[in-house]
């Protein structure tokens, strides 16, 4: 069975349809919503989106190393 993580994301949508969202592990609800409303116009509607997401397994990826110019 795959492991999952429960996430809670603050979302703000303004009257023009612009939106902004923020969420991170350990962020306080007030702080997350404060950040979400920063980039939208006043009069926004605020939402909380909660989801259960799978934690990805580590994978080996083959690649080539190229020096930076």
C-alpha positions as CSV (number, residue, x, y, z in Angstrom):
1,X,0.0,0.0,0.0
2,X,1.4,3.4,-1.0
3,X,2.1,5.9,1.8
4,X,0.1,9.2,1.6
5,X,0.3,12.7,3.1
6,X,-2.7,14.8,4.0
7,X,-2.3,18.4,2.7
8,X,-4.3,21.5,3.5
9,X,-4.0,24.4,1.1
10,X,-5.3,28.0,1.5
11,X,-6.8,29.4,-1.7
12,X,-8.1,33.0,-2.3
13,X,-10.1,33.9,-5.4
14,X,-10.9,37.5,-6.3
15,X,-13.8,39.0,-8.3
16,X,-11.7,39.1,-11.5
17,X,-11.0,35.4,-11.3
18,X,-7.3,35.8,-10.2
19,X,-6.4,33.3,-7.5
20,X,-3.4,32.5,-5.2
21,X,-2.7,29.5,-3.0
22,X,-0.3,28.5,-0.3
23,X,0.3,25.6,1.9
24,X,3.3,23.9,3.6
25,X,4.0,21.4,6.3
26,X,3.9,23.1,9.6
27,X,2.4,26.4,8.5
28,X,-0.2,27.9,10.7
29,X,-3.7,28.2,9.2
30,X,-3.7,32.0,9.7
31,X,-0.2,32.3,8.1
32,X,-1.1,30.2,5.1
33,X,-4.3,32.2,4.4
34,X,-2.5,35.5,4.9
35,X,-0.1,34.5,2.2
36,X,-2.8,33.3,-0.1
37,X,-4.7,36.6,0.0
38,X,-1.6,38.7,-0.7
39,X,-1.7,38.5,-4.4
40,X,-5.4,39.0,-5.1
41,X,-7.7,42.0,-5.0
42,X,-9.8,42.9,-1.9
43,X,-13.2,41.3,-1.6
44,X,-11.7,37.8,-2.2
45,X,-13.4,34.6,-1.3
46,X,-11.3,32.2,0.8
47,X,-11.2,28.4,0.6
48,X,-9.4,25.5,2.2
49,X,-8.5,22.6,-0.1
50,X,-7.7,19.3,1.6
51,X,-6.3,16.3,-0.2
52,X,-4.6,13.0,0.5
53,X,-1.7,12.7,-1.9
54,X,0.7,9.7,-2.5
55,X,4.3,10.1,-1.4
56,X,6.5,9.2,-4.3
57,X,9.0,6.4,-4.2
58,X,12.6,7.2,-4.8
59,X,13.8,6.4,-8.3
60,X,17.2,6.0,-9.9
61,X,17.5,8.3,-12.9
62,X,20.4,8.0,-15.3
63,X,21.9,11.1,-16.7
64,X,25.0,12.8,-18.0
65,X,27.1,15.4,-16.2
66,X,27.8,18.5,-18.2
67,X,30.1,21.3,-16.9
68,X,28.5,24.8,-16.7
69,X,30.0,27.3,-19.0
